[in-house]
Amino acid sequence: MARKQQSTKRESVPQTSARAAGAEPVGSGLAEIVQDRDRANAWTLLLDGTPQSHVDLDDPGRLSFEYQRRFGHLVDLAAAPRRPISALHLGGGALTLARYVAATRPRSRQQVAEIDTALTELVRRALPLERGWQIRVRGGDARDILARSPEGQADLVVADIYSGARIPAHCTSVEFAGLAARALGPDGRYTVNITDGGRLDFARGQVATLRAVFAEVALIADPGVLRGRRFGNLVLVAAQQPLPLDELTRRIATDPAPGRIEHGPRLVDFQAGAVPVPDSGACPSPAPPPEAFNRG
């Protein structure tokens, strides 16, 4: 049986800062930090009412959102356990995955690109990072920061880039994927969170785009999303070397919401003739339907 994700307990961070944050306008909309109903020191970041990130200040090794758990598995498989890595995060939000890397892989060097500096200031104030974590947040456009990143240095590049509820067009192209490939070391991996539904035309185009740049590509998603039955998250992972598919499959099978991996001929079938997307033809990801983020 696959190991469960590591849970890294920490001393409790005072809760008063997060409670006092309330709703606050930032560059990307109205930000709100809401306390988890089940855990005293866990919080959800909302932007204009849409859940963006979940952070457990007492246990940064705990990932609640389904797609972030997929990212967490890829962090776990990026190197031997506890070994530090170099990670570049494109899109920051509440810095959930950067916290996870810092907690599970001490001494890791991480850089985060977040265009909304007001959001970063709110997160740092309300959901403070632990001292000693080597997390550098740079304000600016993700593609610009990616283009200026050192060549061949990153073990992991993570793209979770949203303007509102959509991925900006200039972060969906072959040229963008090429910049990610350039930033990675020989054994490095690129992973991206996308959203789609229905016929999954956007997701098929993104598969084609990554397959034009990387030797190995896999897609992870809930079976209902893959069948077009609902709008949701799909995680793509790409590399120039073989991916750890057997172990990744075992880990995903232990998730509360089991996923499916498409790779090889099945991924080609999923692509269904879609072609790579150049800058000149790039479009933002589709807007979610109104009911996509209903929380019940």
Summary of the structure (lengths in Angstrom):
residues: 296
radius of gyration: 17.9
end to end distance: 32.8
largest distance: 52.9
contacts: 977
relative contact order: 0.13
helix: 30%
strand: 27%
